[in-house]
Amino acid sequence: MVTNKRYDYLFLRRWFIIIILQVAFFKTYSQEMEPGSKRVTIHAKQETLASIFKKITRQTGLDFAGSEDHLDRQQKVTLNADNITVEQILSTLLAGKGVIWSIKDGRITIKKDVSAREGDVNMGVKNSLSADALKPVTGIVLNEKGEALAGATIVVKGTNGGTTTNSEGRFILQRVADGAVLLITYTSYEKVEVIANSNKPLQVNLKPVVNSLDETIVIAYGTTTKRVSTGTVSKVTAAEISMQPVSNPLAALAGRVSGMTVTQTSGNPGAAINIQIRGMNSISQGNSPLFIIDGIQFTNDYLGPNTANLTGANRGQSPFASINPADIESIEVLKDADATAIYGSRGANGVVLITTKKGRPGKTKVDANVYSGIGKVTRKMTFLNTQEYIAMRKEAFKNDGRTMTNTNAPDVLLWDNSRYIDWQKLLIGGTANYLNANISLSGGNAQTQFLLAANYNKETTVYPGTSSDKRAGLHINLNHTSADNKFSVNANVSYTNDNNMLPQFDLTNAINLSPNSPFPYDSLGNLNWSEKGASFLNPLSNILTTTKNITDNLITGLKLKYKVIPGLDILVTGGLNFIQLNQTFLYPKAAQNPAYSPIISASFGNTTTRNWIIEPQLNYTKSIGSGKIDVLLGSTFQKNKSNIGNTDASGFPNDGLITAPAFATSITSTNSIVDYRYEAIFGRINYNLSGKYLLNFTGRRDGSSRFGPGKQWANFGSIGIGWVFSEEDFIKRSFKFLSFGKFRSSYGITGNDQIGDYQFRDNYSNAPYPYQDQTGYIPSRLFNSNYAWEKNKKTEVAMELGFLHDRILLATNYFQNRIGNQLINYKIPSQSGFENVLRNFDAVIENKGWEFEILSKNILQKNLSWITSFNLSIIRNRLKSFPGLESSSYANTLVIGEPIGIIKTIEVVGVNKESGEYEFNGSSIPKDQIFVNDLSPKYFGGLLNDITYKGLTLSFLFQFMIKDGYNYNASIYSPPGVASNIPAYLEGRWQKKGDQTTIQRYATRGSAYTAYQNFVFYSNGIFSNASYVRLKNLSLSYSLPKKILKNLAARIYVQGQNLITFTNYKGLDPETSNFSSASLPPLKVYTAGIQITL
């Protein structure tokens, strides 16, 4: 391997030292925090106050004092408090009981409230106030979803008068003065203070106290919490997404989700984001996860015709470029069998669930958010200057024993040797501009909520010219619940139009042009093609060869729910995703060298995709003793139909008519229609006993049109178990420092049907030559209905721990996935007239690894908080078995015991000291290509810190990855010495006999040229260490004080993406090194904005 193991060790050691220091600081600080800020977790059912006081003492070390005459400590109460402060729990327990309390010197003292006279019901007023000024105050207390909170406590601040809400969340307080302050509290919710107003009923919406263990997470066909989940689910919230100036929501996941690699394929707007969860699962079929937006399947794959003309500089427009990140409420990533098996054949590679924002109850509000900024490439390379370049050229000719002429060396003999053009600066050194605006209107009451949002985004490029991506869209959500709470409806509509225009060619590929090449424009401002009779390829001509992608994306969803009887719900969800992609590639005469008889041409693509889905469901919930059972039964009906058209036209009379194919002299059109159908039945049984013992069964039977008769259906399922051992009495007694502990495990089988459509049918295509002036057809694929589903057997064991009242949370997962029944193209005898046929092999792929997650709430105070999270993933992929590999067509690409994504090459031994040419360990291709190059990451993860002081918030994320990748040598197809510039690191070449170096001599032809060709096309010399640490994201915001703004809230902020990169990578950017060493790097982005809420 190329990766330096000592470098890897030192790298990881530094990161662990950082984590240990932060935890040590937190532990020291936590010992000094205010006693009332200490947090407790208590679950009590009809227990006495005395018993609860003992639990508080045991968890906090605070003793209770005071006469028992003031308070009946045998009074029984029910309490469910998760990770709330001592102050909050005392306010809840003692409200309205005629006592006051204080915390001092490690003691909680309870005294009689002498300021309140017995029988005094005048609340919140001075004694001199007239009784006529006291009036009743009514209201309702709701949670963040608009649901009633029964049993919430309402106290008039400064008195012992108060009440609680009824089953409908309503309350009434008699004889309260207008202007009095009401304190509303509810277990596990943030306390709220409101001003009493007798003129109209109050509506108070409480927000939950956020403990990540009890935070709601979206799973397949439902929700759960980390506390009781038996599966592995990671969550990225809207708040985390909003801190990142990204136009593709998938980019917001980088460094934040363990087990997931997120890689930008290019820095161009609209370029794809490559997502992989827990390694590669298939040798030749799809490895992408399943993406679902509000219950509707969505694709991350380029949809248009797969032609170079239409894919453009970003190698294909990503459908996710038409999704507005600001419309997203949360993104959940499902990994193990327990979480994914219910998706059956679609869940083998993991599942990404995207939930969009919805209306919330409360007064109507307007939220506006605008930011703008700039972007530059993350890294540049150092190339030779003109003098160094000319010296290189002369040395190469001397080494070859050749004489320079005007024909073979015009750059040296004809062009200006004092001229220097920094092509890197000219082609990719520009400044991209960013503008993003979002505005929303939302509100509603307990029965009906709405959200109406609009957005606009514009990005330009670092290329010269006017290339850009413009996106505009609408998002509408409407929720309604009937008065009796039996029927509810949720409707979503999102529409986006994205207009992307880029050069057809990534200009990054031309940054190594000769530094003394002619200026790209002549004195008249026209493209320059030659100087002194020597022509050159003008890279700026690509600015005129544009590829335009216009995407219309419509996503609609409807969810109907009816409560038949208590605990039994009927649910029907359905949706439609319609995508239309119109593409235009123009190759005008103005972009072509007039010396080569230019032909004006264009290509046109039109793609429409309709994907609809309907999923009826039954959900039954029943409490049985101290346990609770949830049963889900449902079915899926899905259809996807795509129509892909492509027209190539040439011979236009002039550039003005290039967009009208009717004026072309030659037109070629192709069209394909793909119809995919999918059906399934699925179920889940979940049992929770006392919050300690957890059991989860899922099952699914899938049918897919991608398989032939008799093979279309398959069964999948999983079992997950969990034990919250921290709820056991013996654990509580023996491990008082442990606030939470859970063991869980899962096993299950998922499948993979990402094999393309109609693979089992006998296909025909147009014959290359006509017969008797008629177009003929020839068979292009044999009928084969014998292949079946790939199956992924997933096993996982995990431990989750919480310390210091869940101030520190640790999760460790070990997983092993074995994927068998591999679908591979099997090579068949040429006498059959076909090259291969798709069939199942007994090959088995294994992915196994560890995931570590740490969440540390270092400081939690009223005005100051500091939260740190860290994740580390160690994943190993290997081919476990492949019977008959040596005699198969995969013998030259796969090795038993090695990852399936390896690249086999000849090993570079070094440079011959006598000849100055590369030497290799063998010369026979492919026989001697036995050196294994593994580009999969060895370790990866992220370190996130969120610090808040009053209205100031700072968040920054470091992402890291240890891996190998293509270096810049991979993009230099001819040896250093030909008429192209080279990176400065290649100056350390062989120059004379006896030199010991790793870089061969400069050359233009001959044996050294051949040696270099073997080096770049067949050897491991094009791979090197591509590890990096990157300041992926930084956000600094300030919320203006409400007392200044009164009726509105405002936040100003600055944000950055890809700000600093630490790496020894020999190329432009290590992140894109797995795709190309000469593609446009991800951009370094700086933005500033303002958010206003009315």
N, C-alpha and C positions, 0 to 999 in steps of 0.2 A: 504494500500500500504506500501511497505517497504521503499520507498524513503522518506527521511526526508525533509519536506517542507521548514523548516527554512534553511537547507543546500542549497536547490534549490534557495531560495530567495537570500541568501548571495552570492551564486555563480554567479547568473545573475547580481546582483548589482555591483560586482567587474568588470565584463566585460563592463557594461555600463559606469562605471567610467573611464575605460581605453579609451573608444571611445570618451567620452566627453572631456577628457584632451587632446587627440590628436587634436580634432576639435578646441578646444580653442587655442592650440598652433598654429595651422594653421592660425586661424583668426588673431592672433596677428602678426604672421610672414608676412601674406599677405599684411598687412598694411604697412610693411616696405620694400616690394620688389621694385625692380627698376621700374620706371614708364613705360619704354619701354617694360617691360615684362607683363604688364597688357594685358588681353585678351578681345577681342570684338567679337560679333556675329552680322553681318550686312547682310541683304538680300535686295538688291536694284536693281530695273529695270529701267534703263534710268533716274536715279536721278542725280541731280547736285552734284558737289564736295562740295559745301557749305552745302547741305543737309546731305551729308555723314559725313562731319566734325562735324556737330551738333550731330549726332548720336554717334560719337566717344566721344565727350565731355560728353554727357549724361551718357554713360556707364563707362567712366574712370575718369571723373572729370578733364581731361586735356583740357585747353583752347588753341585756335589757335591764333597765332600772326603773324605779318608780313604784308607788303604792298601787296594789291591785284593787284598791277601793274605787279608783277612778275608771276602771275598765274591766269588763267581764271577760277574762281570758279563757273561759270555757265556752264562749260563744263559738259555734261551728260555722265554717265558711268553706266555699269551694273556690279554688284558685288554680289557674294555669298560667304561670309566669315563666317566660323563656328569655334568659339573658337580659333582664331589666335591672335598673339601678335600685339601690336600697331606698333612695328617696321616692322613687316611683311606687315601689311596692308598699311603703308605709303610707303614702298618700292615699292609695287605694284601700288598704285595710282599715285605716283609722278615720276615713272621711265620715263626717256626720256623727261621730261618737262622743263629742264634747271634750276631746282631749287635744293636747298639742304635744309635739315631740321635737327633740333636738339630738344631734350627734356630736359628741365631744369626748376626747381622751379615750377613744375606743369603746364608748358606751352610748347606747340609745336610751335616752331618758324620756319617759312618758308622764305628763302632768295633766291635771285638770285645767281646762280652758276657762280661766276666771273671767275673761272678757265677755263670755256669753252667759247671760242670766237664764236660769231655768225658765222655760216657757216663752222666752223671747224669740219671736219669729220674725222680727223686723230685720231683714237680711241685707247687709251691705250698706247701711245708712247710719248716720249719726242719730243719737237719741232725740235731738231737738227737731228732727224732721217730722213733718206732719204725716199722720197715718194715711191721709188721702193721697199722698205721693207714692204709696206702696201699691204695686199692682202685680197681678200674676204674669209669669213669663213661661211661655211654652216653646217646645222645639222638638227636633228629631236628631238623633245621632246615627250617622252612617259610616261604613268603612270606605276604603278607597274605591271599591267597586259599586258603591251606592246601596249596599245591603245593610239592613237594620242591625244595630248592635244592642242586644238586650243585656241589661245589667250594667251599663256604663254609669259611672258616678259623676254627678253634677253637684259641685259645691260652690257656694258664694264665698269668694276669697275673703279671708279675714274674719270669717264667722264659722260656727259649727253647723250652720244650716245647709241642708242638701237633700238630694233625692237620687233615685236611680231610674234608668229607662225601663219601660215595659217590654213585652215580647216584640212589639213593633218598633222599638227604638225610640219611642216618644216619652216625653217627660213634661211635668208641670211643677213650677215653683211658685208658691203663694207669697204675696206681700214682698216683692223685690223692687228696689228702686232702680229706675232707669239710670244707666251708667255704671251700675255695679259690675264687678268682674266675676265671671263664672269660670270655674276651673273644671274642665271635663277630662276624666281619665278612664282608661279601659286597659285591662291586662294585655300586654304585648303590643300596645299602641302608644304612640307619642301623645303626651298630654297637650291640651289646647286651652288657651284662655280667650274668651270672647266677652264682648260688652252686652249686658242685658238690655233688651229692648222690648217693651210691652206692646208696642204698636203692631208687630208682626211676628209670626213664629220664626224661631231660629232653625237653621239647618247647619249642622256641624259635621264635617267629614274628617275622620281621624285617619292618620297614616300609621301603618304598622311599624313597630320598632324593628329595625332590620337586623336580624341575626341570620347569617348566610345559611345556617342549618335549616331555618324555617322559611326561607325565601321560596316563593312559588317558582317551580321550574316546569316548563312545558315538556311533555313526553308524548309518545304516540297515542293519539285519541284521548288525551286527558292531561291532568296536571298532578304534581306531587311535590314533595319537599326533599331536600337532601337528607333530612333526619330519618325519613322512613323509606327512602328509595332503595331498591335492590339492584338498580342498574347504574351504569357509569354515564353521567350526563354533565357536560360543561356548559356554562351559560355566559354570554356576553350581553350586557344590558344596553339600553338606549343611551344611558349616561356615558358609558364607555365609548360607544360609537360616536356620540356627539363631540367628543374631545379630539377626534381625528379628522383632518381635512382630506377625506377620501371620497371619490365619486362612485367607487365600486364597493358595496357593503362587505364583500368577502375580504377585502384588504384590511378591514378593521379587526379581523380575527388573528392577525399575525402576532405571534409571541404570547398570546393570551390563553390558548387552549392547549393543554397537554395532549400529546399523541397526534397532533395535527400539524402538518407542514403546509404553509401558505406561501406561495411563491409568485411574484409578479413575473410574467413572461417578457414584459417590455415596459419602458417608461412612457409609451404612447398612450394617449387617452383612448379608452375603449378596449385596450388589450386584455387578454384573458388572465385570470388569477387561477393558478393551478392549486387544487386542494387534494390532499391525500391524508387519510385517517388510518394510522397504525399500519403503514407499509403497503406494498403491492400484493394483490391477491390473485391476479390472473396473469398468465404468461402472454397471452395475445388478445384477450378481450378487455372490456372496460374496467378501469380501476377507480372511477370517480364515484363519490358518495351520492346518495339520493338527496335531492334538494326539494323541500316542500315549503311553499309560501301560503300560509293560512289554509292548509289542507289541500293545496293544489300542487301537483308535481311541476317542477320547473327545471330547465336544463342549463348547464354551464357550458355546453358545447356549441361551437360555431354552427350556425344553421344553414348558411348559404352554400352555393356551389363551391366545391373544393378546387378552385383554380387560382393560380398565383396572381392573376390580374385582379381578381375580386377580393382576395384576402387582404391585400394592401400591406402597409408597413407594420401594422400590429398583428399580422398573420391571422386575421379573422376577428370580426367584431364579437365581443362577449355579450351574450344576452343579459348578463347581470349589470352591464353598463347602463341599462335602461331601468334599473331599480334604484329608487332614491333612498340613501341610507337614513335620512331624517324621518322617513315614514315607518321605520322599524322600531318596535318596542323591545324585542329581544331576539337573540339567536341562540338556540340550543343545539349542541352537538352530541348525538347519541353514538355510543361506541361499541358496547359489549352486546352479547346475545340477548340478555334480558331486556335491553332497551331497543334493540333493532329487529329481533326475530319476528315481531308482529307485523313487520313490513315484508316478510318473506323474501321473495326473489330479488327485491329491490334494495334489501338492507345489508348485503354482504360487505359492502365497502363503507359502512357507516351511514348515518343520516344527519342532515342539517335541517333543522326546523326553524323557519323564519316567521315570526309573528309580528304583524303590523299594528300600529297604534289604533286605539279605539277611543270613542267619546267617554267622558267620565261625568258623573253627576256633580253639580255645583253651578255657580253662576257662570253665565256666558263670558268667555274670555278670548282675547285675541293674542296670539303669540307670533312675533316676527323675529326672524333671525337672518342676518346678512353678514357675509364675510367675503373678503377679497385677499388676494395674495399673489406670490410669484413662485416660480419653480426653476431650479437649475439641476443639471446632472449631478449625481452624487460624487462621482469620481472621474478624473481624467488620467490619461496616460502621458508619459513623457516620450516624445519622439525625437529623432535626430533633427538638428537644424540644417540649413542648406549646406553649410560648409562640411558638416559631418556626413551629410548624405552624399555629396559629390565625392568625398574621400572614399566612402563605402563603394560607390559605383566604380571608381577607378581601381580600387583594390580587387574587386571582383573580376574585372576584365584582366587584370594582371595575373590573378590566380589561375584563370582559365587559359592564359596565353593568347588572348584575343585582342584584336585591334578595334578601337572604338571608331564608329562611322556615324554619319548623319542619320543613317537608317536604324542602327541598333543602339545608339546612344544620343538621341536628340536632346534629352534632358541635360546632358553634360556639354555637348558641342554647340547646340543651337539656342537653347533657352538661357535666360538671364541667370547666371550663377550667383548673383547678389540678391536675387528676389527671394523673399520668404513669405509663404502663405501658410498660416496656421489653420489647416483644414478642420482640425478638431474644433477650434473655436468658431470657424465660419459655419460648419454644418450642424453641430450639436451644442454650441456654446451660447446659444441665445437664451432668452428669458421667457418662460411660459407664464401666462397670466391666468388667474383664477377668479371667478365670480360665482358666488352661490347665494341664493335667496330662498327662504322658506317662510310661508305665512299660513297660519291655521286659525280657525274659528271653532270653538268647542264649548260644550256645556250640556245641561240637561238636568232632569230631576231623577228621583229614585226609579221611575218607570221608563223614561225615555232619555237616551243620551245620543249626542251627535258629534261628528268631527268632519270638518271640511278643510282640506289643506291643498295648497298649491306650491309648486317649487320650480326653480330655474337654476340651471348650472351651465357654466361655460368654461372651457379649458382650451388654451392654445398650446402650441408645442414649442420646443427649443429649436426647431428647424427654422431656417429663413422662410419667409412667405407668410401666408394667411391660413395655414392649416389649423383646424380647431374641432372641438366636439361641443355641441350645444344640446342641452336636454331640458325639456319642459314637461310638467306633469301635474295631475290632480289625484288626490286621494280622498275618498268619501267613505265614512263609516256611520252606520245607524244601528242603534240597539234599542229594543223595546221589550218590556216585560208587562204582562197583563196585571191588572189590579190584584188578582188573587194569586199572583206569582206562579201560576201553573204553566203559562205559555210564554215563550221568549223567542225573539228573532234577532239575528245579527246579520247585517248585510255590509259587504265591502265592495268597493269599486275603485280600481286604480288604473289610470291611463298615463302613458308616457310616450313622448315623441323624442327620439334621439337622432341628431343629425351629425354624423361623423365624416370629416373630410381630411384625408391624409395623403401624402405621397404614396405611390405604389411601392416604392423602394425605401427601405430603412437607410437613411443617409449615413448612419453610423458605419456602414460597411465601406464607406469611401474616405474615412478619416486618415488612411495611410497613403493617400496620393503623394506624389513627389512634391516636396515643399517649394520647388521652383517651377511648378506647372504654370501655364499661362493663366492670367486673370480670367475668372469665369465670364466676365462681360467685356465687350469691346467698347470703344469710345462712344458708340451710339446707344449703348445700353442693351444691345442684343447679346444672346448667348454666344460665347466664343468657343470655337471648335478646334483651332489650330494656331500655331505660331511658327513663322518662318518655314512653312510647308510641312511641319510635323503636327499631326493631329493628336488630340487627347480626348478622353471621355469626360465630358463636363458633368459633374455630379448635380449641379443646380438645374439641369434639364429635368430632373425627377420632380421638381416642384410643380412642373406643368403636367406631369403624368399622374393625375390624381385618381384616387379611389374614394368614392362617396358611398356611405352606408346610411340609409334612412330607416330607422326601426320604429315601428308602432307596436306598442306592447299594452295589451288590455288584460287585466286580471280581475275577474268578478267572483265573488263567493257569497254563499247564502247558507245560514245555519238556523234550522228550526228545531225547537226543543219543547216537549210537552211532558209535564209531570202527570202520569196516569194515576198513580197512587203514591203515597209517601214512600220514597226510596226507589221508585221505578220511573225511569225517564225514557221517552222515545225521542231519538235524535236523528235528523237527516241533514247531512252536509253535502253541498254540491258546489261546483265552480267551473269556470271556463277560463282558459288562457289562450288568447289569440295574439299571435306575433306575425307581423308582416315586415319583411326585410327587402327593401329595394336598393340595388347596388348599381353603380355606374363607374366604369373605368375608361378614362380617356387618354389616348396616345396621339396628341395633335402633331401637326407638322412642325410647329414652333419648338417642340421638344426633341426634334431629331436632327442629326447632322445632315445638312443638305448635300454633302458629298456622297452620301450613300443612298440616293434615290428614295427618300422617305415615303412611306405608305401610311396614310392616316387610318387609324383603327380605333375601335371601342368595344367594350364588353358590357353586357347588361344582365343583371341577375334579378330574379323576382322569386321570393320564397314566402309562402304562407304556412303557418302551423296552427292547427286548432287542437287543443287538448281539453277534453271535458271529463269530469269525474263526478260520480254520485256515490255516497256512502251512507246507507241507512244503518242505524245502530240502536241497540237496546242496552241500557245501563241500569243495573240494580245494585242498591246499597242497603245493607242491613246490619244493624248492631246486634250481636249475639253475646250476651253476658258482657265480659270485658273485652271482647273482640269485635272486629268490624270486617265485613266481607264486601268486596266490590266485584261485580260480574259484568263483563262487557261482551256483547255479541254483535257482530256487524258483517257487512259485505261491501265489496268494492266493484264498481263498474266503470271502466275507464277506456277511452278511445283517443288515439292521437293520429291525426292525418296531416301529412306534410306534402306540399306541392312545390317542387324546386325546379325553376326554369333558368336557363342560361343561353344567351345569344351573343355570338361573336360576329362582329361586322368589320369590314375593311374596304378600302378603296373609296373613301369619301372625297368629294371634289375639293373641299376646303375645310378649315377648322371651324367655320361658322355653322356647318351642317353636321358636325360630328355627333350630336345627340339625337339625330333622326336616322334610324337604321334604313329607312326607305331610300336614302340617297347613296347607300353603300353598294358597291359592285359585287361584293361577296358576303353572304350571310349564312351562318351555321347555327342551328338551334338544337338544344337538347332539353328534355323535360322528364322528370321522374315524379311519381306519386307513391307515397309510402303510407300504408294504413296499418296501424298497430293497435291491437285490442288486448285488454287485460281484465281478468275477473278474479275475484277472490272471496273467500269467507274467512273470518278471523274471530278470535275470542281471547279473553283474558280473565283470569281469576286471581284476585289479590286478597290476601288475608292478613290482618294486623291484629295481633293479640297483645293488648295492654301497652302498645307502643314499644314492645320489647322483641317480640318474635314476628318476623315478617316472611311471607311466602308469596311468590308471584309465578303464575303459569301463563304462558302465551302460546297460541297456536295459529297457524294460517295454512290454508290450502290455496295455491296460486294456479292460475291458468294463463298462459301467454301465447300469443299468435306467432311468436318467433320460433316456436318448436313445431316439429312435424306431428302427424297423427300418431297417437299413442304415447307421446312424450310431452304433451302440452301442460300436464298437471303435475304438481309436486307438493309435498307436505313439509312444513317447517315449523319449528317451535322452540321453546326455551323454558327453563326453570331457574328462578332466582330465589335465594334465601338470604335473610338478614337477621342478625342478633344484636340488638342494642344493649350490650352487656353493662353499660354504665347505669342502666335502670335497675340492675340487680342490687339488692340490699347489701350483699357481702362485698360487692365492688365499691359501693358508696362508703362502707365502713373502712375498707382497707386502702383505698386509693382516693383520698379526699382531694388531691390535686387534679384528679381526672373529672372533668365536667361532662364529657361526652366520649363514648366509645362504641364503635359499631364494627362488626365483622360481617362481610357479605361475600357471596360467591354466586356464580351463574354459569350455566352451560346451555348451549343451544346450537341450532343449525339454521343458517340463512343461505340464500341462493343468489345466483347472478344470471340475469338474462340480457346483459349488455353485449349482445353478439351481432347486432344489426338485424335488419328485417329480410325475410324471404331467403335466408341462407339455406333452407332445406329444399327449396324448389329448384327445378331445372329451368335455368334462365337462358334467354336468347338476347343477342345484341346485333346491331347492324353489321353486315358484311363489309369488309374494307373496299371491295370492288363490286361494281354492278354486274349483273348477269343479264344479257340481252336488254340492256338499258333499264333494267329493273333493279331496285334495291332489294338485296337478299338479307336473310337472317341466319346467323350461325349460333350453335349452342355455346354458352359461356360458363355454365355451371351445371354439374350433375345433380340429379335428384338424390337427396340423402335425408331421410327422416329418422335416422337411428341415433343421432346425438341427443343428449339430455342436459339437464341443468348442472352447472358447477355448484358445488356445495361447500360452504364454509362452516366448519365446526369450531365454535368459539368457547373458550374456557377462561374464566377469570376468578381471581381471589383478591380481595381488597380489605384494607383496614383503614378506618377513619377515627381520628382521636381529637378530642378537644381539651384544652388545658386552661386553667385560670378563668373559669366561667366562660369558656369558649372564646377567650381573647386570642388564643392561638389554636388554629385548626390545622391538622396534618392529615393528608390522605395519601395512601400508598396503594397502587394497583399493580398487580402482575397479571399479564394476559398471555394466552397462547392460542393462536388461530391456525388451524390446519385446513387448507383449501384443496380439495381433491376433485376428481372427475374433470380434469382440466380440458377445456375446449381449445383445440389446436388445429391449425391447418396441416393436414397430413399429406405429404407429397406422394403422388401416385405415378405409375409409369407413363412416360410421354406418349406411348402408343394409344392411350385412351383418348388423347386429344385435349387433355386437361392437365393442369399443373398440380392441383391439390384438391382436397375435399375436407370439409370441417368434420371433426370427429372427437370423441372423448378419449383421453389418455388416463392411465392410472397415475400420472404424475401428481405429486403432493408438494404444495408450497407451505412453508411454516413461517408465520410472523409471531415473534414473542418479544416481550420487553417489559420494562418498568416505567411507571409514571409516578412522579412525586409532585405533590402540591402542598404549599404552605401558605396559610393566611394568618397574618399577625396584626392585631389591632394594638399598635404600639402605644398610642395615646388616644384617649377618648375623654375629652372635656367639653364643657359648654362652648368655649371659644377656640379650642385647639383639638385637632384630631390628626392622627398619622396612621395610615394603614399600609401594610406591605404585603404583597403576594408574590410568590415565586413558583415556577413550575419547571420541571426537568423531565425529559423523555429520553429513554434509552431503548431503541428498537432494533432488532436484528431480523433480517429477512433472509431466508435460504431455501434452496430447492432441496427438499427432503428426499425425494425419490423420483425417478423417471425411468421405468423399465425400457430398455432398448434405446437409451439416449445415444450411445455411440454410433448406432447405425441409422439414426434419424437425421432429418434436415436441421435439427437444433443442436447437433453436436458441436458446431462452431460458435454457438452463442450462449450455451448454458453449461454449467458445471455443478455436479452434485455437491451439496454442502455450501454453495455460494449463493449470493442474492440473484434473483432472476433479472435484475436490471443491469447486470455487469456488462462491460465491454471488453472483449478479449483482444489483446494486441500482442505484437512482438515486443520484447523488452529491449530498451535502449541500453547498451553496455557502456557507451561513452563515445568519445571522439578519438579516432586513431591519431596518435602523436606524429606519425609520419605523413599521412595523406591529408589530415585535417578534416576527414569526413566521418559522419556518424557510423557507428558500428552497432550491430544488433545481435541478439542471441537467436540466430537463425535467419533464414531468408525466404523460406517457402511459405506461400500464402495459400490456404489458411492453416497449414500443418503446424507452423511454428508460432501461431498466435495463441499462446498458452498463458500469457501474463494477464492476470485478472485485475481490472480496474472497476472499483465499486464507487459509484457516485451518490449512493444513498447516505443520508446524514447519520453520523454515529451518535451524536448527542445534540439536542436542541431544546430551547425553552425561552423563558422570559422572566424579567424581574420588574415588577410594577410598584411604584410608590405613589400614594395619594395623600397630600398634606393640605389641611384646611386650617386657616387662622381667621376667625371672624368671617368676613366676606371674601377673603382671598383664598383661592384654591390652586394648588400646584400638583400636576400629575405628570409623571414621566415613566416611560417604558423602555427598558433595554432588552433587545432580542439578541439571542446568540445561536450559533449553529456551527458544529464541527463536521466538516465534510471535505471531499475532493470535488473538482469540477474541471471543465474545459478551461485551459488558459488561452492567452491571446495567440499562442503559436497555432492553435487550431484554425484561426482565420487567415493565416499567412500561407497561402497555397503554393507559393513559389519561394525559393530560398532567399534569404537576405543577400542582396547584391543585384537583384533585378530592379526594374524601374518602379519600385514602391518603397515608401518609407517604412521604417521598422522602429519598434520600441527601443529605448535607450539601453534596456537591460541586455539586449543582444549584442552590444558592443564588445562584450567580453569573449569574443570569438577566437578560434584558432588563427594564428598569424604566421607561425613559422614552425619548422620541425622541432619537436621536443616540447611544444606547448601542451600543457595539461589543462583542459577546460571541458565544459559540457556543451559548448556551442560550436558547431562546425564552421569552417571558413566561409567567407563570402564567395558566391558563385553565380553565374548566369546560365551555365549549361554544363554538359559533360557528366562525369560520374558523381560529382558533388551534387549536381541538380537531382540526379536519380536518388541519391542517398537521402536528400531532403524530402523528396516525394514519399519515400518509404516512411520517413520519420513522421510526416504530418498525416498520412492516410492510414498507416498500419501500426504505428508504435504507441507506447505509453507516454511519449514525450509531450503530447498535447494535453496531459492531465497534470494537475498540481493541487496543492492545498488551497482550498477556497473557504476556509473557516473565517468567521467574522463575528464581531460584536457590534451592534448598531443601536444608537439612540433612535429607536423606531418612532417614538412619539413623545411630544412634550406639549403640555397645555397649561397656560397660566390665565386665570380668570379672576375678575373682581365683581362681586355683586354689590351694587350701590345700596346704601342704607335705605330702608323703607320709609324712615321718618323724613327723609329728604324728598322722596318721590311720591309719597302719599298713596295715590290710587294706582300706581303702576310699579312693576318690578323691572329692573334693568341689570344686565350683565355685560361687561366688556371683556374681551379675551384676545389672546394671541396663541397661535398653535403652530406646531411644526411637525413634519413627517420626514423620516430618513435623514435626520440632521447630521449625525456624526457616525462614521464607520471606521472601526479598527480592524485591519486585516493586512495580511502579507500576500494577498492574491495578486497574481501576475495577469491582470486584465482590467477591464473597465469596472465591473461590479460583481462581487461574489454571489449575490442572490440569483442573478440570471445565468450563472455559469453552467447550470445543468442543461440549458436550452441552447445557448449560443454565447460565444465569447465576444461577439461583435454586434450585439443588439443594443438598442438604446437602453441605458441603465434606468432603474427607477429614479424618479426625480426627488431632489431635496426641496421641500415645500415649506414656505413661510406664509402664514395668513394672520389677519386681524379682523375682528368682527364685533358685532353688538347684537344682543338679544333683548327684546322688550316684550313684556307681558302686560296687557291691559285688563 
